[in-house]
Amino acid sequence: MKKKSKLPGERLPRRLLGLGISTAVIVSILIAGIVYFEGIKGAYRQDIQGIQKTFRSLSRNAGMIENTKLQRVDYFKKSFFMDFPPRYSFSAANFIRRLSLVTGKDIRLGKLEIKPGGQDFSFVLTGSIASGNNIAAQGIFNRFSRELKEFEDMIDVSFSTAKANAGNNPGGRPAEARTGDQVELYFTVNGEIDLE
């Protein structure tokens, strides 16, 4: 028995049914996508509105904030310029007092220069040590430099020494070679002290 071929009119409802189902699926996917992206768009819109609201409130207060910043800067400038001279004077006077305590009878101080900085001051100190020989003079200088380094507010300190040369002595002989003469050891101290 031969199968009867289906007529084109009989296949049409099945195709229409398949097209209808696939169209319905595609339309529902598009609708779901639209709803999803509208939700994301709404969330972003709320975030943007919140940020704009915050920006508007900050921009209203921007003048007050800038004014407050300027007042704070002025306050710190004034307090620095009003507090610095007494702090500097006290620290310099305290340094000179402590320096006089560690300077022995064999040490002659020549010149002391003090230069103020921002939160500290630097100094240059020159002097000399008179002693019977070079070893004793070096020992006195080492004790003096060690005590200077132990100052609690000392930030940095460096020393340089130079023994008096023979050209400065009468007779042209080295100072330690002459009997009864004294050796002169000249020194320079550079340092920085923290303001108290």
Backbone as ProteinMPNN parsed JSONL, in Angstrom:
{"seq_chain_A": "MKKKSKLPGERLPRRLLGLGISTAVIVSILIAGIVYFEGIKGAYRQDIQGIQKTFRSLSRNAGMIENTKLQRVDYFKKSFFMDFPPRYSFSAANFIRRLSLVTGKDIRLGKLEIKPGGQDFSFVLTGSIASGNNIAAQGIFNRFSRELKEFEDMIDVSFSTAKANAGNNPGGRPAEARTGDQVELYFTVNGEIDLE", "coords_chain_A": {"N_chain_A": [[0.793, -1.174, 0.0], [0.474, 2.136, -0.781], [1.666, 5.127, 0.632], [-0.22, 7.994, 1.261], [0.554, 11.131, 0.06], [0.92, 14.135, 1.873], [-1.031, 16.944, 1.513], [-0.256, 20.353, 0.628], [-1.839, 22.078, 2.047], [-2.454, 20.75, 4.398], [-0.079, 20.736, 5.879], [0.351, 23.32, 6.604], [-1.105, 24.299, 8.964], [0.445, 23.099, 10.991], [2.946, 24.251, 10.637], [2.324, 26.899, 11.082], [1.594, 26.708, 13.716], [4.091, 25.99, 14.899], [5.595, 28.271, 14.195], [4.147, 30.158, 15.58], [4.598, 29.363, 18.253], [7.441, 29.626, 18.458], [7.613, 32.371, 17.944], [6.233, 33.382, 20.14], [7.944, 32.549, 22.221], [10.282, 34.005, 21.608], [9.315, 36.625, 21.801], [8.582, 36.66, 24.522], [11.11, 36.344, 25.705], [12.304, 38.72, 24.857], [10.66, 40.567, 26.171], [11.181, 39.875, 28.851], [13.911, 40.569, 28.916], [13.742, 43.328, 28.474], [12.326, 44.141, 30.762], [14.208, 43.395, 32.732], [16.484, 44.994, 32.077], [15.312, 47.495, 32.336], [14.901, 47.517, 35.07], [17.582, 47.55, 35.996], [18.324, 50.001, 34.899], [16.601, 51.673, 36.336], [17.668, 51.289, 38.923], [20.235, 52.415, 38.589], [19.436, 54.992, 37.998], [18.34, 55.764, 40.45], [20.675, 55.685, 42.011], [22.156, 57.715, 40.758], [20.502, 59.914, 41.289], [20.725, 59.991, 44.067], [23.467, 60.604, 44.326], [23.508, 63.085, 43.049], [21.925, 64.533, 44.797], [23.52, 64.486, 47.101], [25.741, 65.874, 46.085], [24.575, 68.374, 45.578], [23.963, 69.183, 48.197], [26.541, 69.29, 49.248], [27.699, 71.203, 47.604], [26.296, 73.428, 48.347], [27.371, 73.807, 50.859], [30.002, 74.262, 50.276], [31.243, 76.786, 50.242], [31.243, 77.44, 52.985], [32.899, 75.381, 53.9], [35.355, 75.928, 52.598], [35.878, 78.419, 53.733], [36.194, 77.674, 56.407], [38.486, 76.094, 56.161], [40.371, 78.047, 55.401], [40.335, 79.614, 57.72], [41.413, 77.785, 59.54], [43.988, 77.442, 58.479], [44.958, 80.055, 58.807], [44.866, 80.169, 61.594], [46.814, 78.237, 62.333], [49.061, 79.372, 61.167], [49.256, 81.795, 62.594], [49.523, 80.796, 65.214], [51.961, 79.48, 64.926], [53.756, 81.607, 64.356], [53.408, 83.085, 66.641], [54.078, 81.318, 68.689], [56.621, 80.449, 68.008], [58.906, 82.291, 68.487], [59.122, 82.363, 71.446], [59.537, 79.575, 71.936], [61.836, 79.082, 70.415], [63.648, 80.889, 71.624], [63.707, 79.877, 74.246], [64.719, 77.271, 73.792], [67.226, 77.872, 72.646], [68.432, 79.312, 74.743], [68.445, 77.319, 76.701], [70.139, 75.458, 75.459], [72.55, 76.911, 75.434], [72.948, 77.145, 78.2], [73.298, 74.409, 78.932], [75.534, 73.889, 77.405], [77.436, 75.469, 78.67], [77.67, 74.024, 81.003], [78.974, 71.658, 80.248], [81.363, 72.537, 79.322], [84.662, 72.541, 80.093], [87.371, 73.85, 82.221], [89.615, 73.949, 80.649], [88.749, 74.423, 78.11], [88.207, 76.858, 75.712], [85.716, 78.783, 74.499], [85.055, 80.174, 71.352], [83.299, 81.367, 69.286], [79.78, 81.398, 68.823], [77.237, 80.615, 66.699], [73.822, 80.775, 66.099], [71.181, 79.589, 64.21], [67.846, 79.947, 63.341], [65.481, 77.415, 62.367], [62.739, 75.644, 60.836], [61.416, 73.686, 62.617], [63.494, 73.364, 64.249], [66.835, 74.39, 65.277], [69.971, 75.385, 63.921], [73.47, 75.267, 64.716], [76.749, 76.708, 64.956], [79.748, 76.243, 66.433], [82.779, 77.447, 67.622], [86.031, 76.977, 68.994], [88.784, 76.48, 71.297], [91.266, 74.299, 72.723], [93.515, 74.275, 75.275], [96.39, 72.589, 76.189], [98.875, 70.495, 77.793], [99.996, 68.584, 76.069], [99.409, 66.955, 72.869], [97.91, 64.588, 73.103], [96.576, 64.832, 75.554], [95.021, 67.067, 74.964], [93.412, 66.043, 72.906], [92.032, 64.109, 74.406], [90.519, 65.745, 76.158], [88.946, 67.055, 74.259], [87.541, 64.853, 73.165], [85.989, 64.032, 75.377], [84.383, 66.313, 75.677], [83.035, 66.368, 73.157], [81.623, 63.945, 73.313], [79.862, 64.461, 75.444], [78.379, 66.523, 74.321], [77.068, 65.152, 72.254], [75.318, 63.65, 73.742], [73.239, 65.282, 74.464], [69.803, 65.478, 74.857], [68.024, 66.57, 72.976], [69.486, 66.826, 70.708], [69.813, 66.654, 67.275], [71.589, 66.297, 65.13], [75.119, 66.229, 64.91], [78.402, 67.334, 64.181], [81.973, 67.231, 64.116], [85.057, 69.001, 63.79], [88.56, 69.153, 63.978], [91.647, 70.895, 64.479], [95.031, 71.033, 64.971], [97.166, 73.531, 66.341], [99.473, 75.001, 64.142], [103.064, 74.985, 63.447], [103.781, 77.43, 62.463], [102.385, 79.345, 63.839], [103.625, 79.535, 66.232], [106.117, 81.007, 68.298], [109.516, 80.927, 67.253], [109.188, 78.827, 65.526], [109.034, 76.115, 66.09], [107.327, 72.915, 66.567], [104.455, 72.895, 68.711], [104.135, 70.863, 70.69], [106.674, 69.989, 70.933], [108.186, 71.808, 72.296], [109.35, 72.517, 75.487], [107.395, 73.164, 78.354], [105.55, 74.654, 76.921], [102.208, 75.071, 75.651], [99.824, 73.026, 73.897], [97.677, 74.005, 71.36], [94.508, 73.144, 70.463], [92.279, 73.508, 67.999], [88.789, 73.666, 67.395], [85.728, 72.985, 65.602], [82.268, 72.859, 65.799], [79.395, 71.636, 64.327], [75.889, 71.55, 64.316], [72.469, 70.418, 64.895], [69.578, 71.257, 66.694], [66.624, 70.132, 68.196], [63.578, 71.907, 68.612], [62.219, 72.497, 71.785]], "CA_chain_A": [[0.0, 0.0, 0.0], [1.206, 3.368, -0.938], [1.255, 6.198, 1.539], [-0.748, 9.175, 0.598], [1.329, 12.336, 0.381], [0.087, 15.172, 2.475], [-1.218, 18.127, 0.7], [0.313, 21.558, 1.236], [-2.824, 22.687, 2.94], [-2.456, 20.057, 5.681], [1.151, 21.069, 6.613], [0.308, 24.733, 6.961], [-1.421, 24.579, 10.372], [1.568, 22.713, 11.859], [3.983, 25.279, 10.516], [1.836, 28.089, 11.769], [1.682, 26.431, 15.153], [5.522, 26.082, 15.258], [5.982, 29.679, 14.114], [3.482, 30.868, 16.683], [5.295, 29.03, 19.503], [8.761, 30.27, 18.467], [7.411, 33.816, 18.064], [5.854, 33.637, 21.528], [9.16, 32.387, 23.042], [11.174, 35.144, 21.332], [8.691, 37.83, 22.361], [8.677, 36.605, 25.991], [12.519, 36.606, 26.059], [12.525, 40.16, 24.682], [9.952, 41.272, 27.255], [11.941, 39.644, 30.089], [15.123, 41.385, 28.816], [13.37, 44.735, 28.645], [12.006, 44.336, 32.187], [15.463, 43.29, 33.484], [17.313, 46.173, 31.841], [14.62, 48.647, 32.931], [15.198, 47.457, 36.507], [18.961, 48.041, 36.173], [18.296, 51.424, 34.594], [15.972, 52.332, 37.488], [18.627, 51.283, 40.043], [21.252, 53.421, 38.281], [18.805, 56.301, 38.106], [18.263, 56.073, 41.89], [22.039, 55.999, 42.466], [22.514, 59.033, 40.229], [19.741, 60.909, 42.037], [21.336, 60.102, 45.404], [24.738, 61.32, 44.188], [23.2, 64.482, 42.749], [21.422, 65.141, 46.039], [24.695, 64.697, 47.95], [26.538, 66.93, 45.468], [23.897, 69.66, 45.803], [24.129, 69.59, 49.597], [27.94, 69.667, 49.448], [27.989, 72.453, 46.9], [25.741, 74.515, 49.168], [28.263, 74.007, 52.0], [31.392, 74.406, 49.813], [31.747, 78.085, 50.699], [31.534, 77.342, 54.418], [34.051, 74.484, 54.08], [36.555, 76.668, 52.186], [36.096, 79.451, 54.742], [36.727, 76.997, 57.585], [39.878, 75.713, 55.858], [41.19, 79.257, 55.469], [40.461, 79.998, 59.125], [42.352, 76.862, 60.182], [45.336, 77.782, 58.008], [45.333, 81.293, 59.487], [45.11, 79.857, 63.004], [48.1, 77.557, 62.489], [50.121, 80.348, 60.868], [49.385, 82.713, 63.727], [50.071, 80.09, 66.382], [53.383, 79.222, 64.68], [54.527, 82.836, 64.499], [53.332, 83.561, 68.024], [54.737, 80.372, 69.582], [57.996, 80.134, 67.622], [59.961, 83.045, 69.198], [59.41, 81.87, 72.806], [60.108, 78.228, 71.877], [63.201, 79.217, 69.908], [64.461, 81.552, 72.656], [63.895, 78.952, 75.367], [65.614, 76.194, 73.379], [68.577, 78.416, 72.478], [68.974, 79.606, 76.082], [68.695, 76.037, 77.359], [71.333, 74.897, 74.831], [73.718, 77.663, 75.921], [73.143, 76.759, 79.608], [73.881, 73.065, 78.981], [76.876, 73.985, 76.837], [78.331, 76.0, 79.713], [77.89, 72.981, 82.012], [79.901, 70.63, 79.773], [82.626, 73.159, 78.942], [85.607, 72.531, 81.21], [88.237, 75.028, 82.352], [90.626, 73.921, 79.592], [88.109, 74.719, 76.818], [87.856, 78.267, 75.49], [84.766, 78.914, 73.386], [85.32, 81.382, 70.583], [82.115, 81.984, 68.679], [78.605, 80.537, 68.704], [76.194, 81.14, 65.812], [72.588, 79.984, 66.152], [70.288, 79.978, 63.107], [66.564, 79.251, 63.49], [64.889, 76.687, 61.248], [61.296, 75.491, 60.996], [61.124, 73.005, 63.871], [64.761, 73.177, 64.939], [67.798, 75.424, 64.945], [71.32, 74.874, 63.706], [74.479, 76.081, 65.388], [78.164, 76.528, 64.647], [80.501, 76.604, 67.636], [84.23, 77.336, 67.472], [86.752, 77.142, 70.242], [90.104, 75.862, 71.345], [91.629, 73.599, 73.955], [94.937, 74.431, 75.583], [96.823, 71.493, 77.043], [100.32, 70.268, 77.799], [100.398, 67.837, 74.875], [98.334, 66.687, 71.917], [97.07, 63.486, 73.592], [95.687, 65.38, 76.591], [94.061, 67.949, 74.298], [92.445, 65.16, 72.236], [91.186, 63.515, 75.445], [89.555, 66.767, 76.609], [87.996, 67.269, 73.164], [86.678, 63.664, 73.059], [85.006, 64.101, 76.467], [83.472, 67.412, 75.337], [82.178, 65.961, 72.036], [80.725, 62.887, 73.786], [78.804, 65.088, 76.245], [77.489, 67.256, 73.4], [76.232, 64.173, 71.555], [74.331, 63.091, 74.668], [72.115, 66.196, 74.662], [68.621, 64.711, 74.443], [67.34, 67.163, 71.818], [70.448, 66.96, 69.608], [69.413, 65.893, 66.086], [72.785, 65.953, 64.363], [76.293, 66.984, 65.336], [79.646, 66.914, 63.546], [83.119, 67.911, 64.704], [86.316, 69.038, 63.064], [89.62, 69.686, 64.837], [92.928, 71.201, 63.838], [96.058, 71.425, 65.939], [97.88, 74.749, 65.947], [100.682, 74.623, 63.406], [104.315, 75.569, 63.942], [103.884, 78.811, 62.001], [101.763, 80.235, 64.82], [104.405, 79.508, 67.467], [107.407, 81.696, 68.182], [110.651, 80.018, 67.078], [108.885, 77.914, 64.442], [109.061, 74.705, 66.483], [106.006, 72.402, 66.921], [104.082, 73.255, 70.078], [104.355, 69.806, 71.657], [108.098, 69.7, 71.051], [108.829, 72.767, 73.183], [109.068, 72.236, 76.897], [106.688, 74.218, 79.058], [104.538, 75.285, 76.08], [100.92, 74.384, 75.572], [99.307, 72.71, 72.573], [96.353, 74.568, 71.099], [93.696, 72.322, 69.569], [91.113, 74.296, 67.593], [87.685, 72.799, 66.945], [84.473, 73.558, 65.101], [81.139, 71.929, 65.973], [78.165, 71.968, 63.599], [74.828, 70.677, 64.791], [71.058, 70.809, 64.864], [68.865, 70.984, 67.946], [65.171, 70.144, 68.078], [62.932, 72.859, 69.531], [61.523, 71.79, 72.87]], "C_chain_A": [[0.847, 1.254, 0.0], [0.669, 4.402, 0.022], [0.767, 7.375, 0.733], [0.111, 10.364, 0.992], [0.37, 13.408, 0.891], [0.054, 16.373, 1.573], [-0.63, 19.357, 1.409], [-0.651, 22.221, 2.206], [-2.844, 22.024, 4.308], [-1.217, 20.406, 6.515], [1.109, 22.504, 7.152], [-0.076, 24.97, 8.433], [-0.285, 24.183, 11.31], [2.676, 23.766, 11.814], [3.551, 26.556, 11.236], [1.921, 27.919, 13.285], [3.126, 26.55, 15.63], [6.011, 27.518, 15.227], [5.373, 30.49, 15.252], [4.199, 30.627, 18.005], [6.666, 29.731, 19.552], [8.644, 31.788, 18.569], [7.067, 34.179, 19.496], [7.071, 33.537, 22.449], [10.079, 33.593, 22.857], [10.614, 36.423, 21.943], [8.801, 37.823, 23.877], [10.115, 36.846, 26.452], [12.809, 38.098, 25.927], [11.863, 40.964, 25.797], [10.707, 41.115, 28.571], [13.222, 40.478, 30.089], [14.835, 42.849, 29.043], [13.09, 45.035, 30.114], [13.283, 44.338, 33.023], [16.304, 44.559, 33.321], [16.651, 47.447, 32.348], [14.85, 48.695, 34.438], [16.605, 47.973, 36.81], [19.018, 49.547, 35.942], [17.686, 52.211, 35.755], [16.91, 52.391, 38.685], [19.711, 52.328, 39.826], [20.684, 54.83, 38.415], [18.697, 56.721, 39.574], [19.644, 56.436, 42.444], [22.45, 57.393, 42.014], [21.776, 60.133, 40.983], [20.309, 61.102, 43.44], [22.646, 60.875, 45.359], [24.501, 62.794, 43.895], [22.71, 65.214, 43.99], [22.592, 65.442, 46.983], [25.545, 65.841, 47.408], [25.909, 68.304, 45.712], [24.078, 70.119, 47.242], [25.579, 70.0, 49.88], [28.263, 70.989, 48.772], [27.392, 73.653, 47.636], [26.681, 74.846, 50.313], [29.714, 74.251, 51.578], [31.998, 75.72, 50.28], [32.121, 78.052, 52.173], [32.764, 76.484, 54.666], [35.348, 75.21, 53.716], [36.892, 77.75, 53.209], [36.705, 78.844, 56.005], [38.18, 76.581, 57.371], [40.795, 76.922, 55.968], [41.388, 79.722, 56.907], [41.447, 79.093, 59.855], [43.785, 77.179, 59.774], [45.821, 79.045, 58.708], [45.657, 81.033, 60.952], [46.481, 79.228, 63.191], [49.264, 78.487, 62.155], [50.344, 81.272, 62.061], [49.992, 82.021, 64.931], [51.55, 79.791, 66.181], [54.195, 80.488, 64.935], [54.462, 83.397, 65.921], [54.093, 82.636, 68.978], [56.211, 80.183, 69.27], [59.039, 80.953, 68.387], [60.191, 82.584, 70.631], [60.037, 80.474, 72.813], [61.566, 78.283, 71.443], [64.116, 79.811, 70.978], [64.74, 80.607, 73.817], [64.881, 77.85, 74.997], [67.041, 76.685, 73.225], [69.213, 78.709, 73.833], [69.302, 78.322, 76.832], [69.947, 75.366, 76.783], [72.595, 75.59, 75.35], [74.0, 77.304, 77.383], [73.806, 75.394, 79.703], [75.299, 73.045, 78.416], [77.866, 74.5, 77.876], [78.619, 74.96, 80.794], [78.905, 71.93, 81.565], [81.242, 71.209, 79.343], [83.531, 73.222, 80.172], [86.498, 73.764, 81.211], [89.301, 75.082, 81.26], [90.059, 74.305, 78.223], [87.757, 76.206, 76.766], [86.935, 78.327, 74.275], [85.011, 80.236, 72.69], [84.05, 82.055, 70.112], [81.004, 80.947, 68.587], [77.588, 81.249, 67.824], [75.004, 80.205, 65.882], [71.654, 80.513, 65.071], [68.974, 79.22, 63.246], [66.144, 78.555, 62.207], [63.391, 76.595, 61.468], [60.932, 74.889, 62.343], [62.396, 72.746, 64.671], [65.62, 74.412, 64.719], [69.16, 74.774, 64.783], [72.301, 75.805, 64.402], [75.862, 75.733, 64.851], [78.927, 77.08, 65.844], [81.98, 76.429, 67.334], [84.876, 77.562, 68.826], [88.108, 76.483, 70.164], [90.318, 75.223, 72.704], [93.131, 73.76, 74.133], [95.321, 73.322, 76.554], [98.331, 71.305, 76.899], [100.807, 69.491, 76.596], [99.16, 67.497, 74.041], [97.383, 65.602, 72.414], [96.083, 63.988, 74.64], [94.627, 66.273, 75.962], [92.993, 67.121, 73.576], [91.503, 64.512, 73.243], [90.133, 64.486, 75.94], [88.49, 66.991, 75.525], [87.036, 66.086, 73.024], [85.608, 63.653, 74.147], [83.946, 65.154, 76.155], [82.508, 66.994, 74.218], [81.201, 64.872, 72.452], [79.57, 63.482, 74.588], [77.847, 65.908, 75.365], [76.541, 66.293, 72.684], [75.128, 63.624, 72.442], [73.198, 64.056, 74.991], [70.876, 65.533, 74.085], [67.913, 65.276, 73.219], [68.276, 67.379, 70.627], [70.012, 66.065, 68.443], [70.649, 65.395, 65.351], [73.932, 66.807, 64.872], [77.515, 66.426, 64.617], [80.776, 67.8, 64.066], [84.269, 67.947, 63.71], [87.346, 69.687, 63.979], [90.856, 69.96, 63.997], [93.903, 71.668, 64.908], [96.755, 72.675, 65.428], [99.179, 74.351, 65.256], [101.893, 75.384, 63.93], [104.457, 77.023, 63.536], [103.299, 79.794, 62.993], [102.594, 80.345, 66.092], [105.718, 80.284, 67.277], [108.534, 80.668, 68.062], [110.398, 78.987, 66.009], [108.927, 76.448, 64.812], [107.644, 74.226, 66.767], [105.719, 72.635, 68.4], [104.39, 72.145, 71.063], [105.836, 69.482, 71.841], [108.788, 70.652, 72.02], [108.452, 72.462, 74.611], [108.376, 73.441, 77.508], [105.628, 74.913, 78.23], [103.27, 74.442, 76.078], [100.569, 74.116, 74.114], [97.916, 73.33, 72.464], [95.65, 73.679, 70.083], [92.437, 73.119, 69.254], [90.03, 73.357, 67.076], [86.522, 73.631, 66.445], [83.401, 72.488, 65.24], [79.964, 72.472, 65.187], [77.075, 71.025, 64.087], [73.44, 71.247, 64.604], [70.404, 70.374, 66.159], [67.368, 71.08, 67.685], [64.587, 71.155, 69.057], [62.138, 72.089, 70.566], [60.085, 72.244, 72.955]], "O_chain_A": [[1.83, 1.363, 0.733], [-0.536, 4.56, 0.22], [1.29, 7.693, -0.335], [0.362, 10.567, 2.18], [-0.764, 13.565, 0.439], [1.052, 16.737, 0.952], [-0.525, 19.387, 2.635], [-0.201, 22.892, 3.134], [-3.213, 22.666, 5.291], [-1.288, 20.377, 7.744], [1.821, 22.814, 8.107], [0.575, 25.777, 9.097], [-0.063, 24.85, 12.32], [3.26, 24.117, 12.84], [4.349, 27.2, 11.917], [2.265, 28.842, 14.023], [3.37, 27.156, 16.674], [6.749, 27.947, 16.113], [6.007, 31.387, 15.808], [4.393, 31.555, 18.79], [7.012, 30.351, 20.558], [9.478, 32.43, 19.207], [7.558, 35.182, 20.015], [7.22, 34.35, 23.362], [10.594, 34.141, 23.832], [11.353, 37.211, 22.532], [9.083, 38.862, 24.474], [10.327, 37.486, 27.482], [13.481, 38.679, 26.78], [12.439, 41.925, 26.305], [10.863, 42.078, 29.322], [13.597, 41.035, 31.121], [15.592, 43.539, 29.726], [13.548, 46.044, 30.651], [13.441, 45.171, 33.915], [16.778, 45.127, 34.305], [17.341, 48.384, 32.748], [14.978, 49.773, 35.018], [16.804, 48.734, 37.757], [19.672, 50.277, 36.686], [18.181, 53.278, 36.118], [16.961, 53.401, 39.388], [20.074, 53.049, 40.754], [21.362, 55.744, 38.885], [18.929, 57.882, 39.911], [19.778, 57.366, 43.24], [23.022, 58.162, 42.787], [22.359, 61.174, 41.283], [20.372, 62.222, 43.945], [22.919, 61.699, 46.233], [25.202, 63.656, 44.424], [23.045, 66.379, 44.204], [22.652, 66.513, 47.587], [26.017, 66.683, 48.172], [26.607, 69.273, 46.012], [24.318, 71.3, 47.493], [25.828, 70.93, 50.647], [29.015, 71.801, 49.311], [27.922, 74.761, 47.558], [26.796, 76.006, 50.71], [30.576, 74.43, 52.439], [33.163, 75.753, 50.676], [33.168, 78.562, 52.572], [33.582, 76.801, 55.529], [36.334, 75.115, 54.447], [38.064, 77.97, 53.516], [37.615, 79.419, 56.602], [39.006, 76.697, 58.276], [41.872, 76.837, 56.559], [42.473, 80.171, 57.275], [42.225, 79.559, 60.687], [44.689, 77.187, 60.61], [46.966, 79.105, 59.155], [46.605, 81.602, 61.494], [47.231, 79.618, 64.086], [50.325, 78.409, 62.775], [51.478, 81.501, 62.481], [50.867, 82.573, 65.598], [52.324, 79.837, 67.138], [55.201, 80.454, 65.643], [55.371, 84.108, 66.348], [54.683, 83.097, 69.955], [56.984, 79.8, 70.149], [59.991, 80.366, 68.902], [61.345, 82.418, 71.025], [60.955, 80.208, 73.589], [62.424, 77.618, 72.023], [65.215, 79.31, 71.216], [65.864, 80.539, 74.316], [65.774, 77.523, 75.778], [67.977, 75.994, 73.627], [70.383, 78.397, 74.056], [70.319, 78.245, 77.521], [70.728, 74.772, 77.526], [73.587, 74.933, 75.665], [75.161, 77.17, 77.769], [74.763, 75.219, 80.457], [76.155, 72.291, 78.878], [78.998, 74.023, 77.953], [79.672, 74.996, 81.43], [79.62, 71.369, 82.395], [82.166, 70.458, 79.03], [83.205, 73.874, 81.163], [86.403, 74.615, 80.326], [89.835, 76.153, 80.975], [90.821, 74.491, 77.274], [87.098, 76.736, 77.661], [87.327, 77.966, 73.165], [85.157, 81.278, 73.328], [83.759, 83.188, 70.497], [81.251, 79.773, 68.31], [77.13, 82.345, 68.149], [75.148, 78.991, 65.743], [71.364, 81.708, 65.01], [68.971, 77.989, 63.267], [66.412, 79.034, 61.105], [62.829, 77.395, 62.217], [60.218, 75.512, 63.129], [62.381, 72.001, 65.651], [65.199, 75.364, 64.061], [69.467, 73.76, 65.411], [72.005, 76.975, 64.645], [76.108, 74.629, 64.364], [78.766, 78.242, 66.216], [82.393, 75.379, 66.843], [84.33, 78.251, 69.688], [88.527, 75.994, 69.115], [89.655, 75.551, 73.687], [93.914, 73.421, 73.246], [94.685, 73.131, 77.59], [98.968, 71.874, 76.014], [101.928, 69.713, 76.138], [98.024, 67.725, 74.459], [96.178, 65.683, 72.175], [94.907, 63.624, 74.625], [93.466, 66.245, 76.373], [91.809, 67.455, 73.625], [90.309, 64.374, 72.974], [88.977, 64.105, 76.126], [87.3, 67.102, 75.821], [85.844, 66.286, 72.789], [84.456, 63.309, 73.883], [82.754, 64.916, 76.346], [81.305, 67.236, 74.315], [80.059, 64.869, 71.993], [78.425, 63.058, 74.431], [76.648, 65.974, 75.639], [75.356, 66.584, 72.526], [74.1, 63.175, 71.936], [72.278, 63.69, 75.723], [70.895, 65.073, 72.944], [67.262, 64.527, 72.491], [67.905, 68.034, 69.653], [69.86, 64.855, 68.612], [70.743, 64.22, 64.995], [73.74, 67.971, 65.224], [77.657, 65.214, 64.459], [80.564, 68.963, 64.41], [84.432, 67.04, 62.894], [87.043, 70.657, 64.673], [91.078, 69.345, 62.955], [93.614, 72.598, 65.66], [96.914, 72.855, 64.221], [99.897, 73.47, 65.729], [101.769, 76.3, 64.743], [105.176, 77.779, 64.19], [103.676, 80.966, 62.993], [102.29, 81.173, 66.951], [106.341, 80.215, 66.218], [108.486, 79.631, 68.724], [111.342, 78.307, 65.606], [108.86, 75.599, 63.923], [106.809, 75.035, 67.173], [106.621, 72.581, 69.235], [104.859, 72.423, 72.166], [106.213, 68.788, 72.786], [109.869, 70.339, 72.52], [107.288, 72.17, 74.885], [108.721, 74.587, 77.221], [104.859, 75.701, 78.78], [103.271, 73.27, 76.453], [100.955, 74.865, 73.217], [97.089, 73.193, 73.364], [96.143, 73.485, 68.972], [91.622, 73.376, 70.141], [90.323, 72.37, 66.4], [86.352, 74.797, 66.803], [83.606, 71.341, 64.844], [79.576, 73.628, 65.354], [77.316, 69.829, 64.252], [73.264, 72.399, 64.209], [70.64, 69.274, 66.657], [66.906, 72.011, 67.025], [65.041, 71.255, 70.197], [61.455, 71.121, 70.232], [59.336, 71.765, 73.806]]}, "name": "protein", "num_of_chains": 1, "seq": "MKKKSKLPGERLPRRLLGLGISTAVIVSILIAGIVYFEGIKGAYRQDIQGIQKTFRSLSRNAGMIENTKLQRVDYFKKSFFMDFPPRYSFSAANFIRRLSLVTGKDIRLGKLEIKPGGQDFSFVLTGSIASGNNIAAQGIFNRFSRELKEFEDMIDVSFSTAKANAGNNPGGRPAEARTGDQVELYFTVNGEIDLE"}
